[in-house]
Amino acid sequence: MTGAFVEIDVLPRRAATATPVAAARPSPARRLLRALPPYLFLLPALGCLAVWTYRPLAAAVNLSFFSWNLLPTTPKEPVGLDNYRRLLELPDLWHALWLTAAMTLALLLFTVALPTVVALWTSAIRGRGRAVYRAMIFAPVLVPPVAGAAVWQWMLDPTSGAVDRLIGHPINWIHEPGPAQIAIVVITGWHLLGFAVLVVSAGLAGIDDEYTAAAMLDRASRWQTTRWITLPLLSPTLVFLALMTVLMSGQLTFPLIDTLTQGGPDSATTNVYYLLWEWGFQNFDAGFAASAGLLFFVAFGVVAVGLVRLSDRLTFHDN
């Protein structure tokens, strides 16, 4: 048996590559520079927060221990805790707190209950009709409170107002205690309804349609689907609206009270924010108003913490 042998040159082995030496740990200065950019982005917001929130808060704390009439030529007189003692003994404070709580509960009808009903009822609207509906219901949010108050003052006029003509019974909405309170709540709710409806609609859009389809396969009625599926999954949105109403209702009603009723008649519409306005800028008792503002700040903070903790037990989330 014969054969030819072919000589093949052996390829030279590659030199073993040296394994890279582990990179040295960066210096503290370099690590600081790498961690700094996120805080640089937050710095303008934190600066504004310090200048426009914490600095006035610290000034109010200091001012609450003095008696001062806001005149630069008048020195501040230290009174210690006397402002807080007088504040807690004042009947007007408890009346304003009760009125604020009552108005807040009434506003929940316009920020939670009615928006939920309207959003569920109109959830089937499609096409251009949805855009027109959203624009119409959101329009009152764009109206400035003072301009809206002027229009409503004309509409609520007891002699020639459109509201009294519509109901067929003359009511002095602004100069009677009960009707004045109802008018403030309704006008504020009219301003907030469109925003709340859009928030609820956004919450409904985030609910998976498969839940409704599965309920329909099980022959669940529309009410059963809404009661046991939609509303529980919508609870985080509703709790958010309730929390915003509790914390913002006093501020939102203030321009309407100042424009329409000036806290009257007979202090029937004087809430805590208008009471602060009277003490600080009508009675010129800056120290007393500062102590009241701090007390309200702490009270609303406690209410907010309680509502946030309660929301964890009342809400359901789609995991």
C-alpha positions as CSV (number, residue, x, y, z in Angstrom):
1,M,0.0,0.0,0.0
2,T,1.6,3.2,-1.1
3,G,0.6,6.8,-0.3
4,A,1.8,10.3,-0.4
5,F,2.6,12.2,2.8
6,V,2.0,15.9,2.9
7,E,3.9,17.9,5.4
8,I,1.7,20.5,7.2
9,D,3.3,23.3,9.0
10,V,2.1,23.5,12.6
11,L,0.5,26.9,13.2
12,P,2.2,28.7,15.9
13,R,0.3,29.0,19.1
14,R,-1.0,32.3,20.0
15,A,0.7,33.9,22.9
16,A,-1.5,33.6,25.9
17,T,-3.3,36.9,26.4
18,A,-2.7,38.4,29.6
19,T,-5.9,38.6,31.7
20,P,-6.8,42.2,32.4
21,V,-5.9,43.4,35.8
22,A,-8.9,44.3,37.8
23,A,-9.6,48.0,37.5
24,A,-8.6,50.0,40.4
25,R,-11.5,51.2,42.6
26,P,-12.4,54.8,41.7
27,S,-11.4,57.5,44.1
28,P,-14.0,59.1,46.4
29,A,-13.9,62.3,44.4
30,R,-14.7,60.4,41.1
31,R,-17.5,58.5,42.8
32,L,-18.9,61.8,44.1
33,L,-18.9,63.2,40.6
34,R,-20.7,60.2,39.2
35,A,-23.4,60.4,41.9
36,L,-23.8,64.2,41.6
37,P,-25.9,64.7,38.4
38,P,-29.3,63.5,39.7
39,Y,-28.9,65.9,42.7
40,L,-28.0,68.7,40.3
41,F,-31.2,68.2,38.4
42,L,-33.1,68.3,41.8
43,L,-31.3,71.4,43.0
44,P,-33.5,74.1,41.4
45,A,-36.7,72.5,42.7
46,L,-35.2,72.1,46.2
47,G,-34.0,75.7,46.1
48,C,-37.5,77.0,45.2
49,L,-39.0,74.7,47.9
50,A,-36.6,76.1,50.5
51,V,-37.1,79.8,49.5
52,W,-40.9,79.7,48.9
53,T,-42.0,77.1,51.5
54,Y,-39.5,76.4,54.3
55,R,-38.2,79.9,54.7
56,P,-41.8,81.4,55.1
57,L,-42.7,78.5,57.4
58,A,-39.7,79.2,59.6
59,A,-40.6,82.9,59.6
60,A,-44.2,82.1,60.6
61,V,-42.9,80.0,63.5
62,N,-40.9,82.9,64.7
63,L,-43.7,85.4,64.2
64,S,-46.2,83.3,66.1
65,F,-44.4,84.2,69.4
66,F,-44.8,88.0,68.8
67,S,-47.5,90.6,68.5
68,W,-47.1,92.8,65.4
69,N,-49.4,94.9,63.3
70,L,-47.4,94.5,60.0
71,L,-46.1,98.1,60.2
72,P,-42.3,98.3,59.7
73,T,-42.1,101.2,62.1
74,T,-43.7,99.2,64.9
75,P,-41.5,96.9,66.9
76,K,-42.6,93.3,67.5
77,E,-43.6,92.6,71.1
78,P,-42.8,89.1,72.4
79,V,-45.8,87.3,73.9
80,G,-44.6,83.7,74.2
81,L,-47.5,81.2,73.9
82,D,-50.2,83.8,74.4
83,N,-51.2,83.7,70.8
84,Y,-51.9,80.0,70.9
85,R,-53.8,80.3,74.2
86,R,-56.1,83.0,72.8
87,L,-56.5,81.0,69.6
88,L,-57.8,77.9,71.3
89,E,-60.2,79.9,73.4
90,L,-61.7,81.7,70.5
91,P,-65.2,80.5,69.4
92,D,-64.7,81.7,65.8
93,L,-61.9,79.1,65.4
94,W,-64.2,76.1,66.1
95,H,-67.0,77.5,64.0
96,A,-64.6,78.0,61.0
97,L,-63.2,74.4,61.5
98,W,-66.7,73.0,61.6
99,L,-67.7,74.9,58.5
100,T,-64.5,73.9,56.6
101,A,-65.2,70.2,57.5
102,A,-68.8,70.5,56.3
103,M,-67.9,72.1,53.0
104,T,-65.2,69.5,52.4
105,L,-67.7,66.7,52.9
106,A,-70.1,68.4,50.6
107,L,-67.4,68.9,47.9
108,L,-66.8,65.1,47.9
109,L,-70.0,64.9,46.0
110,F,-68.5,66.9,43.1
111,T,-65.0,65.4,43.3
112,V,-65.7,61.7,43.9
113,A,-69.3,60.7,43.6
114,L,-70.5,62.6,40.5
115,P,-67.3,62.2,38.5
116,T,-67.4,58.5,39.0
117,V,-71.0,58.3,37.8
118,V,-70.3,60.6,34.8
119,A,-67.1,58.8,33.8
120,L,-68.8,55.4,34.0
121,W,-71.9,56.6,32.2
122,T,-69.9,58.1,29.3
123,S,-67.2,55.5,29.1
124,A,-68.8,54.0,26.0
125,I,-68.5,57.3,24.0
126,R,-66.1,56.8,21.0
127,G,-64.7,58.9,18.2
128,R,-65.0,62.7,18.0
129,G,-67.8,62.6,20.5
130,R,-65.4,61.8,23.3
131,A,-63.1,64.7,22.5
132,V,-66.1,67.1,22.4
133,Y,-67.4,65.7,25.7
134,R,-64.1,66.1,27.4
135,A,-63.6,69.6,26.2
136,M,-67.0,70.7,27.4
137,I,-66.7,69.1,30.8
138,F,-63.2,70.4,31.3
139,A,-64.0,74.0,30.3
140,P,-65.0,75.3,33.8
141,V,-61.6,74.3,35.1
142,L,-60.0,77.0,32.7
143,V,-62.3,79.8,34.1
144,P,-60.5,81.9,36.7
145,P,-62.3,81.7,40.1
146,V,-62.8,85.5,40.3
147,A,-64.3,85.6,36.8
148,G,-66.5,82.6,37.5
149,A,-67.6,84.2,40.7
150,A,-68.7,87.4,38.8
151,V,-70.7,85.3,36.4
152,W,-72.4,83.3,39.1
153,Q,-73.1,86.4,41.1
154,W,-75.1,87.7,38.1
155,M,-76.8,84.3,37.7
156,L,-77.8,84.1,41.4
157,D,-79.3,87.6,41.6
158,P,-82.6,87.3,43.4
159,T,-84.4,89.7,41.1
160,S,-83.2,88.9,37.6
161,G,-80.9,85.9,38.0
162,A,-81.2,82.9,35.7
163,V,-81.1,80.4,38.6
164,D,-84.2,81.8,40.4
165,R,-86.0,82.0,37.1
166,L,-85.2,78.3,36.4
167,I,-86.4,77.0,39.8
168,G,-89.4,79.4,39.8
169,H,-88.7,80.6,43.4
170,P,-86.8,83.7,44.5
171,I,-83.9,82.9,46.8
172,N,-81.3,85.4,48.0
173,W,-78.4,83.0,47.5
174,I,-75.6,85.3,48.6
175,H,-77.1,87.1,51.6
176,E,-78.8,84.2,53.4
177,P,-76.7,81.8,55.5
178,G,-77.9,78.4,54.2
179,P,-78.2,79.4,50.5
180,A,-74.8,81.2,50.7
181,Q,-73.1,78.0,51.9
182,I,-74.8,75.9,49.2
183,A,-73.8,78.5,46.5
184,I,-70.1,78.4,47.6
185,V,-70.0,74.6,47.5
186,V,-71.8,74.3,44.2
187,I,-69.7,76.9,42.4
188,T,-66.5,75.3,43.7
189,G,-67.8,71.9,42.7
190,W,-68.6,73.3,39.2
191,H,-64.9,74.3,38.9
192,L,-63.6,71.0,40.0
193,L,-66.0,68.5,38.4
194,G,-64.3,68.5,34.9
195,F,-60.8,67.8,36.4
196,A,-62.2,65.0,38.6
197,V,-64.0,63.4,35.7
198,L,-60.8,63.3,33.6
199,V,-58.9,61.8,36.5
200,V,-61.6,59.1,36.9
201,S,-61.6,58.5,33.2
202,A,-57.8,58.0,33.2
203,G,-58.3,55.5,36.1
204,L,-60.9,53.6,34.1
205,A,-58.6,53.5,31.1
206,G,-55.9,51.8,33.2
207,I,-58.2,48.9,34.1
208,D,-57.6,45.8,31.9
209,D,-60.6,44.9,29.7
210,E,-60.0,41.2,30.3
211,Y,-61.7,41.5,33.7
212,T,-64.9,42.7,32.2
213,A,-64.8,40.1,29.4
214,A,-64.3,37.3,32.0
215,A,-67.2,38.7,34.0
216,M,-69.4,38.7,30.9
217,L,-68.5,35.1,30.2
218,D,-69.7,34.3,33.7
219,R,-73.0,36.2,32.9
220,A,-72.4,38.9,35.4
221,S,-74.6,41.9,35.0
222,R,-73.3,45.4,34.3
223,W,-73.9,46.5,37.9
224,Q,-72.2,43.4,39.3
225,T,-69.2,44.1,37.1
226,T,-69.1,47.7,38.2
227,R,-69.6,46.9,41.9
228,W,-67.1,44.0,42.3
229,I,-64.5,44.7,39.6
230,T,-64.4,48.3,38.3
231,L,-64.9,50.2,41.6
232,P,-62.4,48.2,43.6
233,L,-59.8,48.6,40.9
234,L,-60.7,52.3,40.7
235,S,-60.3,52.8,44.4
236,P,-56.7,54.3,44.3
237,T,-58.0,57.0,42.0
238,L,-61.0,57.8,44.2
239,V,-58.8,57.9,47.3
240,F,-56.4,60.3,45.6
241,L,-59.4,62.6,44.7
242,A,-60.7,62.4,48.2
243,L,-57.3,63.3,49.7
244,M,-56.9,66.2,47.3
245,T,-60.4,67.5,48.2
246,V,-59.6,67.4,51.9
247,L,-56.3,69.2,51.6
248,M,-57.3,71.7,48.9
249,S,-61.0,72.5,49.5
250,G,-60.3,75.4,51.9
251,Q,-57.9,77.1,49.4
252,L,-60.2,76.5,46.5
253,T,-63.2,78.1,48.2
254,F,-61.3,81.1,49.5
255,P,-61.4,83.3,46.3
256,L,-65.2,82.6,45.9
257,I,-65.8,83.5,49.5
258,D,-63.8,86.7,49.2
259,T,-65.5,87.7,46.0
260,L,-69.1,86.8,46.8
261,T,-69.8,86.8,50.5
262,Q,-66.8,88.2,52.3
263,G,-67.3,85.5,54.9
264,G,-70.9,86.4,55.6
265,P,-73.7,86.6,56.1
266,D,-73.1,86.4,59.9
267,S,-69.8,84.4,59.4
268,A,-71.8,81.6,57.6
269,T,-69.2,81.1,55.0
270,T,-66.0,82.0,57.0
271,N,-63.7,79.0,56.7
272,V,-60.3,78.6,58.2
273,Y,-58.5,80.3,55.3
274,Y,-60.7,83.3,55.2
275,L,-60.4,83.5,59.0
276,L,-56.6,83.7,58.6
277,W,-57.1,86.4,56.0
278,E,-59.3,88.4,58.4
279,W,-56.8,88.1,61.3
280,G,-53.8,88.9,59.3
281,F,-54.9,91.5,56.7
282,Q,-58.0,93.1,58.2
283,N,-57.3,93.0,62.0
284,F,-53.5,93.4,61.3
285,D,-52.6,90.9,63.9
286,A,-49.7,89.1,62.2
287,G,-48.5,87.1,65.2
288,F,-52.0,85.8,65.9
289,A,-52.6,84.9,62.2
290,A,-49.2,83.1,62.1
291,S,-50.0,81.0,65.1
292,A,-53.4,80.0,63.6
293,G,-51.7,79.2,60.3
294,L,-49.2,76.9,62.0
295,L,-52.0,75.2,64.0
296,F,-53.9,74.6,60.7
297,F,-50.7,73.4,59.0
298,V,-50.1,70.7,61.7
299,A,-53.8,69.7,61.7
300,F,-54.0,69.2,58.0
301,G,-50.7,67.3,58.1
302,V,-52.1,64.9,60.7
303,V,-55.2,64.4,58.5
304,A,-53.1,63.8,55.4
305,V,-50.9,61.2,57.2
306,G,-54.0,59.5,58.5
307,L,-55.7,59.4,55.1
308,V,-52.5,58.1,53.4
309,R,-52.3,55.2,55.9
310,L,-56.0,54.6,55.6
311,S,-55.8,54.5,51.8
312,D,-53.5,51.4,52.0
313,R,-56.4,49.5,53.6
314,L,-59.2,50.8,51.4
315,T,-57.6,50.5,48.0
316,F,-57.1,47.5,45.7
317,H,-54.3,47.3,43.1
318,D,-54.0,45.2,40.0
319,N,-50.9,43.1,40.5
